[in-house]
Amino acid sequence: MTAGARLPSEAALVEQHRVARGTARQALAALRDVTVSVQGKGRFVKPR
């Protein structure tokens, strides 16, 4: 993904990959250092 790309929501990850919500949360948490969360907009990839 490129800088500024929007990540799928937790709900979208659960539906698309058929995983538990907790698993989707853990995956997004693992990306916390390389993403930024914008309230009301979503989670985006940070620029380098």
Residue pairs with C-beta under 8 A, 6 or more apart in sequence:
1 7
1 45
2 45
3 45
3 46
3 47
3 48
4 44
4 45
4 47
5 44
5 45
6 41
6 42
6 43
6 44
7 28
7 31
7 35
7 42
7 43
7 44
7 45
8 16
9 42
10 21
10 24
10 25
10 28
13 19
13 24
13 27
13 28
14 20
14 21
14 24
17 24
28 35
28 43
31 43
34 45
34 46
35 43
35 44
35 45
35 46
36 43
36 44
36 46
37 43
37 44
38 44
